Amino acid sequence: MTYTVFLLKKAFKSRLLITSLLLIVIIILSLLAFNIKNKNSETLITNAENQIVFDNKQIKQGLPDRSQANQDNIKLLKKDIKANQHIKYLIHKKQWQSAYKAQISYNNGQLGAENNSKVIDKQLVNLLMSENYRCNFLAKLNLSEQSRTSPTTGISFSIFTDQVISAVLIPLLLIFNLGLLYDKRFARSIDKDNLLPMSIGTNVIQNIEAGIGIALLFVLVVIVTSFISASAISGIGKWHYPIAFFDFKIPFNLYISQGNLIGPILIMRILTVCFIVTFVYFIAMIIKQALPVVLISTIGLIGTNLVTPYFKPLAKLGQYLPTSYFNGVNIVSGQLAHETRNIHFNYINGIISLIVWTIFFLTMIYLIMKIKQRSFDTNQF
């Protein structure tokens, strides 16, 4: 039995690991239940219904006013109601292409009115432009629509899950589990691994292998649970279904096939957990106590990840920090680069940063253990 297997068996006997896996499953199923409940939110039919209700209220409020300007406004509102009712009808009949084209025509009318107004709402214009791109994409593929904010199909929900929980929950659970696992090698600050009949390099590799094995198990549970649970209820979904893509030079969203993001997201997730394992192991080699290791790792990894987009000095140089790439969806889709106005937050820089920092901490771990081994041998002599 290799030392890696021994460490994994030790980890699997821990209640913390079992609890962590159950927590992941419960959170994912809760997210799916929430999305199913809100599956009609942010859809064309819901937006049309809300607009109709709003227009009817405006008409009722304006009825007492008999001025020509108000009567003209009521006519426009009735025309708006008719357009939204037509969109609703097409969606109910599952005439997807016609519904999307009708929505694009309606949006263009809104854009025309906005451009003719004295004060232009740029946020509204960008929203309508983005919606036109999405509708065009869906019309070409003749696909039924799902909620933009609460997807429920297998592929879409898996991407949604990665974006919502994998950037914080998985690192946090890994920190706790690895902090406990690596702390067990120390007894009153004495490294018991020094007594093992193996080289320093082999010891480092097998400890890291055990950590990566646990980390990949977490990733696998997230992927399998989210994909299978959503697919069982709402179907697998379409590989080419559109997902928002943020271009640094354009103020509104473009759309690409969601399947194009799956490979890069998965690579980012694997590299991320590998980096987290080496970082926690490095801290454990220095601190040698579980609680401080967990605290320092949480601040260093999750704290930095959460603060970077909102702290300008970090946002400007954040492309060099591996913690900036924990949210693979935001990186691959260009969302983080768009929000921080830093074009260097991209997939390639993410891969480079994660690999370089992982190698750096592996090297530091080896050097620390080498120094400690020499000190141990000297004391023994």
C-alpha positions in Angstrom: 0.0 0.0 0.0 1.5 3.3 -1.0 1.5 6.3 1.3 -1.0 8.1 -1.0 -3.5 5.3 -0.5 -2.8 5.4 3.2 -3.6 9.1 3.4 -6.7 8.7 1.3 -8.0 6.0 3.6 -7.3 8.2 6.6 -9.2 11.1 4.9 -12.2 8.9 4.0 -12.5 7.8 7.7 -13.0 11.4 8.6 -16.5 12.6 9.4 -15.6 16.0 8.0 -15.0 14.6 4.5 -18.4 12.7 4.5 -20.1 15.8 5.9 -18.5 18.0 3.2 -19.7 15.7 0.4 -23.2 15.6 1.8 -23.2 19.4 2.1 -22.2 19.8 -1.5 -25.0 17.5 -2.6 -27.6 19.3 -0.4 -26.6 22.7 -1.6 -26.7 21.7 -5.3 -30.2 20.1 -4.9 -31.4 23.2 -3.1 -30.1 25.4 -5.9 -31.9 23.1 -8.4 -35.1 23.3 -6.5 -34.9 27.1 -6.3 -34.2 27.3 -10.1 -37.1 25.0 -10.9 -39.4 27.2 -8.8 -38.1 30.3 -10.7 -37.7 28.7 -14.1 -39.9 31.2 -15.7 -38.1 34.3 -14.3 -36.2 36.4 -16.8 -37.9 34.8 -19.8 -39.6 36.5 -22.8 -43.1 35.3 -21.7 -42.7 36.6 -18.2 -41.3 39.9 -19.4 -44.2 40.2 -21.8 -46.7 39.5 -19.1 -45.1 42.0 -16.7 -45.1 44.7 -19.4 -48.7 44.1 -20.2 -49.6 44.5 -16.5 -47.6 47.7 -16.3 -49.1 49.1 -19.5 -52.7 48.4 -18.2 -51.9 50.2 -15.0 -50.6 53.2 -16.9 -53.8 53.3 -19.1 -56.1 53.2 -16.0 -54.2 56.0 -14.3 -54.3 58.1 -17.5 -58.0 57.6 -18.3 -59.3 60.7 -16.4 -56.9 62.9 -18.4 -58.6 63.9 -21.7 -55.7 65.8 -23.2 -54.5 65.0 -26.7 -51.0 64.2 -25.4 -52.4 61.7 -22.9 -54.7 60.1 -25.5 -51.7 59.6 -27.8 -49.8 58.0 -25.0 -52.7 55.6 -24.3 -52.7 54.6 -28.0 -49.0 53.8 -27.7 -49.6 51.8 -24.6 -52.3 49.8 -26.3 -50.0 49.1 -29.2 -47.3 48.0 -26.8 -49.8 45.6 -25.1 -50.8 44.1 -28.5 -47.1 43.5 -29.4 -46.5 41.7 -26.1 -49.7 39.7 -26.4 -48.5 38.6 -29.8 -45.1 37.4 -28.4 -47.0 35.5 -25.7 -49.2 33.8 -28.3 -46.2 32.7 -30.4 -44.4 31.3 -27.3 -47.5 29.4 -26.2 -47.8 27.9 -29.7 -44.0 27.0 -29.5 -43.3 29.0 -32.7 -39.9 29.8 -31.4 -38.4 31.5 -34.4 -41.4 33.7 -34.9 -41.5 34.6 -31.2 -37.8 35.7 -31.2 -38.2 37.7 -34.4 -41.2 39.4 -32.8 -39.2 40.2 -29.7 -36.3 41.6 -31.8 -38.8 43.8 -33.7 -40.3 45.0 -30.4 -36.8 45.7 -29.0 -35.9 47.7 -32.1 -39.0 49.8 -31.6 -37.9 50.5 -28.1 -34.4 51.3 -29.3 -35.8 53.7 -31.8 -37.9 55.5 -29.2 -34.9 55.7 -26.9 -32.7 57.2 -29.6 -35.3 59.8 -30.3 -35.6 60.8 -26.7 -33.8 63.8 -25.3 -32.0 61.7 -22.6 -30.7 58.3 -23.6 -30.6 55.6 -21.0 -27.4 53.8 -22.1 -28.0 50.9 -19.7 -31.4 50.2 -21.3 -29.9 50.5 -24.8 -27.1 48.0 -23.9 -29.7 45.6 -22.4 -31.9 45.7 -25.5 -28.9 45.2 -27.8 -27.8 42.2 -25.7 -31.3 40.8 -25.8 -31.4 41.1 -29.6 -28.1 39.1 -29.9 -29.6 36.4 -27.7 -32.8 36.2 -29.6 -31.0 36.1 -32.9 -28.9 33.2 -31.6 -32.0 31.3 -30.4 -33.9 32.0 -33.6 -31.1 30.6 -35.8 -31.1 27.4 -33.8 -34.9 27.3 -33.3 -34.4 26.5 -29.6 -36.9 26.9 -26.8 -35.9 29.4 -24.2 -35.0 28.8 -20.5 -34.5 31.3 -17.7 -31.3 33.4 -17.9 -31.0 33.5 -14.2 -32.4 30.1 -13.2 -31.4 27.4 -15.7 -32.6 23.9 -15.1 -31.3 21.7 -17.9 -28.3 19.5 -17.3 -25.6 21.4 -19.1 -26.8 24.9 -18.2 -27.3 24.0 -14.6 -23.8 22.5 -14.3 -22.3 25.7 -15.6 -24.5 27.7 -13.3 -23.5 25.6 -10.3 -19.8 26.0 -11.1 -20.2 29.8 -11.2 -22.3 30.0 -8.0 -20.6 27.6 -5.6 -17.3 26.3 -6.9 -15.3 29.5 -6.5 -16.0 29.7 -2.8 -17.6 26.5 -1.4 -15.1 24.0 -2.9 -12.0 25.9 -1.8 -13.4 26.4 1.7 -14.3 22.7 2.1 -10.9 21.7 0.7 -9.1 24.0 3.1 -10.8 22.4 6.1 -10.3 18.9 5.0 -6.7 19.3 3.9 -5.8 21.4 6.9 -7.0 18.5 9.1 -5.3 15.8 7.0 -1.9 17.5 6.8 -2.0 18.5 10.5 -2.1 14.8 11.5 1.5 14.3 10.4 2.7 16.6 13.2 3.0 15.7 16.9 3.9 18.7 19.0 5.5 20.3 15.9 7.5 17.2 15.2 7.1 16.0 11.6 6.4 12.2 11.8 6.9 11.9 8.1 10.6 12.3 8.6 10.6 8.8 10.1 9.2 7.2 6.9 11.6 5.3 4.6 11.1 7.5 1.6 12.8 10.4 -0.1 11.7 14.0 0.3 10.5 14.2 -3.3 8.4 11.0 -2.9 6.9 12.2 0.3 5.9 15.6 -1.2 4.5 13.9 -4.3 2.4 11.4 -2.4 1.0 14.0 0.0 0.1 16.2 -2.9 -1.4 13.2 -4.8 -3.6 12.5 -1.8 -4.8 16.1 -1.6 -5.5 16.3 -5.3 -7.4 13.0 -5.1 -9.7 14.5 -2.4 -10.0 17.8 -4.4 -10.9 15.9 -7.6 -13.5 13.9 -5.7 -15.2 17.2 -4.7 -15.1 18.4 -8.3 -16.5 15.1 -9.5 -19.4 15.2 -7.0 -20.3 18.8 -8.0 -20.3 17.9 -11.7 -22.1 14.5 -11.4 -24.7 15.8 -8.9 -25.6 18.9 -10.8 -25.7 17.3 -14.2 -27.5 14.1 -13.3 -30.1 15.8 -11.0 -30.9 18.6 -13.5 -31.0 16.2 -16.5 -33.3 13.8 -14.7 -35.9 16.5 -14.2 -35.5 18.9 -17.1 -33.4 17.1 -19.7 -29.8 17.3 -20.7 -30.3 20.6 -22.6 -28.7 21.7 -25.9 -25.0 21.9 -26.3 -25.3 25.0 -28.5 -27.7 26.9 -26.2 -26.4 30.5 -25.9 -24.5 31.8 -22.9 -23.5 35.4 -22.4 -20.0 36.3 -23.5 -18.5 39.6 -22.4 -16.3 41.5 -24.9 -14.0 44.1 -23.4 -14.6 46.5 -26.2 -18.4 46.3 -26.4 -20.7 47.5 -23.6 -23.4 44.9 -24.2 -23.2 41.1 -24.1 -22.6 38.8 -27.1 -23.6 35.1 -27.0 -21.8 31.9 -27.8 -22.6 28.2 -27.5 -22.4 27.1 -23.9 -20.7 23.9 -24.9 -17.7 25.9 -26.0 -17.0 26.9 -22.4 -17.2 23.4 -20.8 -13.7 22.3 -21.7 -11.9 25.5 -20.5 -14.0 25.7 -17.3 -13.1 22.1 -16.5 -9.4 22.8 -17.1 -9.6 25.9 -14.9 -11.3 23.9 -12.1 -8.7 21.2 -12.1 -5.8 23.6 -12.1 -7.5 25.6 -9.4 -7.8 22.7 -7.0 -4.3 21.6 -7.7 -3.1 25.1 -6.7 -5.3 25.1 -3.5 -3.8 21.7 -2.5 -0.2 22.9 -2.8 -1.0 26.2 -1.0 -2.6 24.5 2.0 0.2 22.0 2.2 2.7 24.8 2.1 1.0 26.6 4.9 0.7 23.3 6.9 4.5 22.8 6.6 5.1 26.2 8.2 2.3 26.5 10.8 1.9 22.8 11.8 -1.4 23.5 13.5 -4.8 22.8 11.9 -6.8 25.9 13.1 -4.2 28.5 12.1 -3.6 26.7 8.8 -7.4 26.8 8.0 -7.6 30.5 9.0 -4.6 31.6 7.1 -5.5 29.6 4.0 -9.1 30.9 4.1 -7.9 34.5 4.2 -5.2 34.0 1.6 -7.3 32.1 -0.9 -11.0 32.9 -0.5 -10.4 36.4 0.9 -8.2 37.4 -1.9 -10.5 35.9 -4.5 -13.5 37.8 -3.2 -11.7 41.1 -2.7 -9.9 41.3 -6.1 -12.8 42.5 -8.3 -13.7 45.3 -5.9 -10.3 46.6 -4.8 -8.8 48.6 -7.6 -5.1 48.0 -6.9 -5.7 44.3 -6.8 -8.0 44.5 -9.9 -5.2 46.1 -11.9 -2.6 43.5 -11.0 -5.0 40.6 -10.3 -4.1 38.7 -13.4 -0.9 37.7 -11.6 -2.8 36.2 -8.7 -3.9 32.6 -9.0 -6.9 33.3 -6.7 -8.4 35.5 -9.4 -9.2 32.5 -11.5 -11.2 30.4 -9.0 -14.4 31.3 -10.8 -13.7 29.6 -14.2 -17.0 30.7 -15.7 -16.4 34.4 -15.1 -12.9 34.1 -16.6 -13.8 32.0 -19.7 -16.9 34.1 -20.5 -14.9 37.4 -20.0 -17.2 38.6 -17.3 -14.4 39.4 -14.8 -12.4 41.3 -17.4 -15.5 43.3 -18.3 -16.3 44.1 -14.7 -12.8 45.1 -13.7 -11.9 46.7 -17.0 -8.8 44.6 -17.0 -8.4 42.7 -20.3 -5.7 40.5 -18.9 -8.2 38.4 -16.9 -8.4 35.7 -19.5 -8.2 31.9 -19.9 -4.6 31.8 -21.1 -3.3 34.0 -18.3 -5.3 31.9 -15.8 -3.6 28.7 -16.9 -0.2 30.3 -16.8 -0.7 31.9 -13.4 -2.2 28.7 -11.8 0.6 26.5 -13.1 3.5 28.9 -12.2 2.2 29.4 -8.7 1.6 25.7 -8.2 5.2 24.9 -9.2 6.5 27.7 -7.0 4.8 26.4 -3.9 5.8 22.8 -4.7 9.4 24.0 -4.9 9.1 25.9 -1.6 7.6 22.8 0.0 10.5 20.7 -1.2 13.1 23.2 0.1 11.4 23.5 3.5 11.3 19.7 3.9 14.9 19.5 2.8 16.0 22.0 5.4 13.9 20.2 8.1 15.3 16.8 7.1 18.8 18.1 7.5 18.0 19.6 10.9 16.3 16.3 11.9 19.4 14.2 10.8 21.7 16.6 12.6 19.8 16.3 15.9 19.6 12.5 15.6 23.4 12.4 15.1 
